[in-house]
Amino acid sequence: GMPSRGRSYKIAASGLEPSDASTEEAEPTCSTARVARLAPACLLLAGISASLLTLTTALVYGHSLGPPLFALGERSSALPPAPLPPVRPSPPPLPSIPSPLPPLPPPPCAWAIGLTNLRDLDPPRWCSSLDGDERSCTRSFVGSRSRFMRCRFAAGACAAASVEPCPLPPRPPPSPPSPPPSPRPPPPSPRSPHVEPARGVLSSKTCSGMMRNPNHKFWSMWDTWSFGVRKHGAAGCWSAYGGREFFEQAYSGESCQRQWSIAAGSFTSDAPALMGYDPSILEFCLSRRGVHQRVWFAKNEQLALECLRSSQNVLRVPQREWNVCVNFNWLACAARGQLPGQGSTLIHFATPPGRLDVADLQGAAMDGYKMEDVYYLELCVLNELCENGDDIFASNEWSEGFHCQTSRERFEAFGALMMGMD
């Protein structure tokens, strides 16, 4: 209702009816003159009521309102917004993929657990370095990858025992490599044409083939470090000594007068060069003074001293000063008769080259080498430096010796062969 003056009307179901009440508390009434003016307002109120009823029904029962029934200027901000579609829960984040761990190294032999591998020390050592130390000797071994030898202590000396088998578990297959680049044409090879698989007894021909095979153990031995293994793609140790200049100096003999033995003293007569396995070298030197003794193991100090007394030139420098390039330098001096006190080109072989079996080299192995392998390499290098290389392998017994017939051209050809395989 609204406040009124004078006669008023009340809104009834049948329309507007006059009201008898005259007080303000009575129902609101309208005069006859004002009914016509109030009729639009009353109709408007009825429309608003109907709209509110429709809105309430839609909210309760979820019906769509459809288009608005009326517009009063802009849409009222009091109306609730249209319902949003249901929001699906976002999927859980994928677990992060851990980065692959580096492969674990293969376990050592069961008997080697708790022992010290002397070859892993810096610098690497041999069992003989523990002479007089029984406790350390019995707790040590030497080996690399699949070749292991325990250190044995007897009579004050520490020596390596025979090679013991050590089967290792198979390594997991490597991940597939990325597609290779377009192939390049192979470079021309300076190798001699007669390259054959290494088998049978060592000879000039088998030596020539092995020296020209970049997949042979000989190739991997020319590392800068003592008993290091040269990796594929790495230059030989001569690169650390000037490359081509290294081979030129080897022929000139500039470094031949250095100390090649740990034994101090002078020879009492001409001292030919002596090569072979260590026990055979010691037996040879003892026999020169009438001592015939079977030797199973030769200590470096004893070997150097006995050969000095017997006037035999042997290579016996501290291991930290040795690598295959130093060994080649000594061999080049021996081939030209330029070792201290050598007096001629005479070379003795304590281990007869004609008895050596190539199978003992395990020629395709690139996982390290042993002292006996160095003797094979020495003979094959000498075969390259000497015109009469066939004579090296002619005898199966101790002989009067071998005289190398060499030349500058042979040295230059050998240097070109070695550097051409870098």
Secondary structure, DSSP 8 states (H G I E B T S, - for coil): -----SS-EEEETTEEEE----STTS-----HHHHHHHHHHHHHHHHHHHHHHHHHHHHHH-----S-S---SS--TTS------------------------------GGGTT-EEGGGSSS---GGGGTT-HHHHHTEEEEETTEEEEEEEETTEEEE---B----------------------------S------SB--HHHHHHHHT-TTSHHHHT--SSTT----TT---GGGGGTTHHHHHHHHHTTTTTS--BSS-S--SS---EEES-HHHHHHHHHHTTT-----S---HHHHHHHHHHTT-B--B--GGG--HHHHHHHHHHHHTT-STT--SSEEEESS-GGG-BGGGG-TT--S---HHHHHHHHHHHHHHH-TTGGGGGS-SS--S-EE----HHHHHHHHHHHHHT-
